[in-house]
Amino acid sequence: MTTTAPTPVATLPAPSLRLLHLAGFVSNFDRFCIAPMLVVIGSRLGAPLATVMPAASGYYLAYGLMQPVWGAAGDRWGRVGVMRVSLTGAALAALASALAPDAPVLIGARALAGGFFAASIAASLTYVGDTVPAATRERPLSELMTAFALGTAVATAVAGVLAHYLTWRLVFALPGVLAAYLAVALRRLPEPERAPSGSLPAPFRTVLSSPWQWYVMAVAMLEGAVLLGFLTYLAPALEAHGAPTPVAGAVAALYGAGSMAAAQTVRRLVGRWSPAGLIVAGGVQMAVAYLLAGYSQSTGALVVVALLLGGGWSFMHSTIQSWATALSPTARATGVALFGVALYVGSAAAGALAAPAAQAHAYRPLFWVAAVLTVPLTVAAAVGRARCRALEQ
């Protein structure tokens, strides 16, 4: 049985923060591990790529659709309880993925895994929002973003290698085992105090009645489009210029390394720089990265691009994420979940709209469009955060 946390403290105890780090790491690892393995999985199951592709797209769809469901559940029944239930389901779904005998079973298991793992990251962010005051919240949030980025980088870098030289089933089994461990270990995490949420739709009414919530969701949608949507095409751009697939995957994985390195800098700057200043610093890195990517798609250039985009993510996204956790304190989990939905919708929309250009190998104008879009994103995020902060004070 979980205990109730006392009033917010300056920072979370290290053991609690490590559990949240691991939950976010496992969620991102499971979400990003399948893309490098699709060709291998198809060949091992005797199915064409088009047949196994829904194992990835179904996962992403379920992940996005379940965000608000888990958010509302967290506001009604508690953050820790929801994480433990979702991780139990995620463990079973991941292990079912590892044992799948054919493509249809794998597709169903991956969709279930996406739906269950969808709770972990939003719940971790919400937990920090519940237990750490806003003035010091960005430090633990940036540490969480580092763990999330590490999950992405490790999945991108090693999943394909493990699948090729060992077995793809091991890659799905690993997050399943870790999720099962977390479902038990999280019983030690105190349940934060929260106001009663009332009926199940009540948190949605609370969140959606806030003009600032809508503003932040719009910013998140644009951020998802500019960063996550166009980031998808770094590896294909390298491959189109003759780089081997493993090299392209390794360069794309440097995004996670850049994010982790920049997160340490963000931790030191919180309290010394304004949130708007951090957002602008992130926007500048992203704009420079996309301008460079448009100028050259060589391996050396895109190494720098991946690192800069990771840095831009840590500076900008951790700051906007911290803002999102403060907007609806009585329905925080729902607010953070809807923020996540907006982010993923923007990412999916940009990825789909950019696909024809990528198909034609028109990567230069594609990346330059991303650079141009970085400007209104940075201005909207920085100006909005500064105005909202002024109102808070």
N, C-alpha and C positions, 0 to 999 in steps of 0.2 A: 504493500500500500504506500502511495506517495505521501510525502509530508508537504506542508504549506510553507512556501518561502517567506522570509520576513520582508521588511521594507527594502526597496532597491539599494544596492551597494555600489561602491565606486567601480568594482569590477567583479566578474564571476570567479569563484574558486577554480583553480587550475584543473582539478579532476572533472568538474562539471563542463568546463569549456572543452576539454579533450573529448568528452563523449559527444558533444555537439559537433566538434570538428569531424569526428569519425562518421557520424550520421550523414553529414553533408558530403564528405569524401566518397562514401559508399554509394550514395544516391547519384552523384555525378559520374562515378566510374561506371555504374550499371547503365546509365543513360547514354554514355558516349562510347562504350566498348563495342557495340555491335557494328557500327559503320565500317571499321577496318576489317571485319570478319565476314562480311556478306558473301563475297566471292568464294571464300573457303567453305563457309557453311553450305552454300548452294552445291558446291562440288561434292562435299562429303555426304549430303543428303540425296544427291542425285536429282536436284531440282534446278531449273534455270534461275538466273538472278532475279527476273521479274516476279517469280513465285515466292522467293524468300524476302524480297524487299518490304512487304507489309509487316514483317517482323520488326523493322525499324520504324516505319511510318505509323503503325498501329501503336507502338510504344509511345511515340511523341504525342499522338493524338490523345491517348488515355492520360498521359502525364499532364497535358494542358487542361483537359476537361475536369480532372479530379482536383485541381488546385482549389477552386472555391468550395468544393464539397468538404475537403479536409479543413479548410480555413473555418468554415461555419461550425464544423464538428469541434474544432479546437476551442472556439469561443464558447461553445455550449458545455462541453464535457471535460475540457482541460487539455493543456499542451502535451504533457508527458504521457497521459493515457492514450491520446491519439497517436503519438509517435510510436508507442509500444505496439499498439494494435496494427498500425500500418506496416511496421517493420516485421512483425510476425507474418503478415500476408505477403510482404515482399520476399522474405526468406523462402517461403513455400513456392512462390511463383518463380523465383530465380532458380531454385533447385529443380522445379518442373522444366524450366528452360534447358537446364543442363542434361536432363534425361529425355528430352523430346525425341521421339523416334522418327518424326517426319515433319515437313514444313507446316502443315495446318496446326499441329499441336504446338510447335514452336511459336507460331504467330499468336495463338491464343495465350500461351504462357507469357510471352513478352508484353502483350497488351495488359495482362493482369499485373505484371511487374511494374510497368509504367504507372498504372493507376495507384499502386500501393507506395512505390518509392516517391510519388509526387508530394507526399506529406512532409518528408524529412527536412528539406531545405527551408521551406516556408516556416515550419514549426520551430526550427533552430533559430531563425532570424527573429521570430516572434518572441521566443523565450528570452533572447537577449533584450529585446524591446521591453519586456515585462519586468526584468530584473535589474537592468542597468540604467541609471539616469541618462537623459538625453545628452547632457554635457560631456559625458565620457563614453557614450555608447558606440561612437564610431571606431574606437580602438578594437574592442572585441568583434565588432562587425567586420572590420578589415581582416582580422585573423580568421574569421569564418570564410571570408571570400578567398583567402589564401588556401584553406583546406578544400574549398570547392574547386578552385583552379587546379590544385594538385590532382584531384580525382579526374578532372578532364584531361590533364597532361599525361598522367599515367595510363589511362585508358587508351588514349590516342597512340601513345608510344609503344605499349607492350601487348595490347590485345591481339593485333595482327600477327605479331611474332609468336606469341604463345599458341595461337590457333594454327599457325603454319607448322611449327616444329613439335608441338605437343598435341593439344586438342582444343577445339573451341568450347567444348563442354566445361573444361576447367575454368575458363574465363567467366562463365555464368555462375559456376558453383562458388567461386570466391566471394562475390558480394552476397550470395545467399547465406554463406556461413557467417560472414560479418554482421549481416542484418539480424540473424538469429541471436548472435552474441549481444548485440545492442538491445534487442527486445527484452532481454533479461537484465542487462547492466543498467539500463535507464531507470530501473525501479529505485535506484539510489538518488535520482535527480529530484530535488524538491519541486512540487507543483506551485507555480507562481499564483499569488492572489489575483483575482480578477472580479469585476462586477458581473452579476448574473446577466446572461445575454437574453433571457426571455425566450420567445418562440424561435424556431429554427430560422425563419426569414428575417428576424429582427436585426442580426448583425449586418445583413446586406442593406437594409433600410438605413442603418446608422452610417455605414461607409458611403453609400451612394448619395446621401444627403449633403455630403461635404464637397463644396466646389473645389477645394484644394486637392481632394482625393482624385477627382476627375482630371485636374491639371497634371498631377503626378503620373496618373495612368497614361495620359497622352504623351508625356515626356518618355515614359518607359517604353511605349510602343515605338516611338521614333528611335530611342536608343537601341532597342532590339533589332530594328531594321538596319540602322547604320553599322552597328558593331557585329552582332551575332549573324545577321543575315548575309552580309558581305564577307565576313570572316570565313564562311564556309567555302569560298572560292579560292582561298590561298593555295591549298594543295592542288586542285585542278589546274590553276594557272601555272604552277611549277611543272606539272606533268605535261601540259601542253607545250612547254618549252624544252621538253626532253629529259626532265629529271626523273629518275626511277621512282616508283611508288613508295618504297621505304624512305627514301630521302625526302620526298614531299610530305609524307606523314610526320617525319621527325621535325621538319621545319615548322609545320603547323602546330606541333606540340609545344614549340618554344613559346607560344602564346601563354601557356600555363606558367612557364618559367618566368616570363616577364611580369605576369600578374603577381606571382609570389614575391619576386624581388621588390616590386613597387609597393606591395602591401606593407612591407617593413618601413618604407619611407613614409607612407601615409600615416602609420601609427605614430611616428615621431612628429609629424606636422599637425596632427589633430590638436586643437587648442591654440596653436600658433598661427595657423592660417584659417581664414574663414571658410565655411562650406562652399561658398561661391568661388573662392580662390582655388580650392581643390578641384572643383568641377571644371573650371577654365583650364587648369593644368592638364587634366585628363583630356579635354577636348583638343588642346593643342597637339598632344601626342598622337591622338587619333587622326587629326587632319594631316599632320606631317607624314604619318604612316601611309595613309591612302594616296597622298600625292606621290610618295616614293614608289608605291606599288604601281601606280599608273605610269610612272616614268620608266620603270624597269621591272620585269618579272624574272630576273635572274635569281639564282639561289642565294647569293650574298645579299641582294637587296631585300628579298622576302624574309630572310633571317632577321634583319633589322625591323622590317614591318611587323612580323609576328611579336617580337619583343616590345615594340612601341604600343601595339594594340593591347597587349596584356597590361602594360603600364597604364594606358588610358582607361582600361576597364577598372583597375583598382582605384585610381583617383576619382573617376566619375561615378562609377556604379555604386561603390561602397557608400559614397556621400548621398546619392539619391536614395539608396536603399535605407539608410539611416533616417532620412526625411520621411520615407513611407511608413516606417515603424512608429512615428510620432503623431500621425494624423488622426487616427481613430483609436484612442487608448481603450475604449470599452468594447471595441470589436477589432482588435489589433490583428488577430490571425486572419480574419476575413479580408481586411484591408491589404495585408501583405500578400495574401493569395491572389487577389484581384490584380495587384501590381504585377505579380508573376505572370498571370494570364496575358496582361497587356504586353509584357516583354516578349513572350513567346509568340503571340499573334503578330507582332511587328517583325520578329525574326522570320517567321514562316512566310509572311507576305513579301518581304524583301527577297527572300531566297527564291520564291516562285517567280516574281517579276524579273529577277536578274537571270533566271535560267536560260532564256533565249540568247542573251548576249554571251553567256558562258558556253552554250552549245556551239555558237559561232566563233568561239575563242576570242571574243572582243573584250578582253580583260582590261585593257588600258582605259577605255571610256567607262567601263563598269566601276573601276576603282576611283576614277576621278569624280563620278557621280557621288560615290560614298564620301569623298573629301568635301564636296560642296554641301552635302546634307549634314555633315558634322557641324557646320556653322550655326544653322538655326537650332540644332539640338543643344549645342553649348550655350547659346544665348538664352534659350527658353529655360533650360535647367538652372543656369546661374542666376538669372534675373528673378525667376520664380522662387528659388530657394532664399535669395536675399530678402525679397519682400515678405515671404512667409516668416522668416526669422525675425524681421522687424516687428511684425504683428505679434509674435510670441513674446517679444520683450516689451 
